[in-house]
């Protein structure tokens, strides 16, 4: 089994979920007491958040590049970032390392295409919802992206930053997310990407009447599949 490299810490909540699910999936795939070979580089969330708050994309990117280089030195075969927003820096980071990224949006697009869905809503932090990396990759698969409106984006972003990444999951927040997902469905979304790796800890597919795609689950499954491929 190839060694998986994880960049975590943004937040520790989703990073812990990645570790749990990757090992559960590996054991299911390999049997017995099997667990995944992996290396984790956990970055300082405060440092990264400060860079983002200052709109210092160069500093934020450098933090992730340093983490990627550390993982490369640790012998990983590929890198999976345990959060969505940082994937906007993959095109800048990739030329500086020799191992590939397993892109979270690609793993999501593959699953959405397999489900035969042509339009999806996208939930996440602002940099994810307003960024180009999801729409561009989804478009390559013939999938349209529907973004929440400004008020919805503000609520989603603020609750992720102030609640979910702090391991604070509230019923009132869940209810509002369900309402937003219903609104996206009324605007033409036939599925919804839970594009923040903490959102699947708040919502489950049974909470809404539209198919949801947990980026955490899809990314973890893709990581194990890549790790065990010959």
Secondary structure, 3 states (H helix, E strand, C coil): CCCEEEEECCCHHHHHHHHHHHHHHHHHHHCCCCCCCEEEEECCHHHHHHHHHCCCHHHHHHHHHHHHHHHHHCCCCEEEECCCHHHHHHHHHHCCCCCEECCHHHHHHHHHHHCCCCEEEEECCHHHHCCCHHHHHHHHCCCEEEECCHHHHHHHHHHHHHCHHHCCCCHHHHHHHHHHHHHHHHCCCCEEEECCCCHHHHCCHHHCCCEEEEHHHHHHHHHHHHHHCC
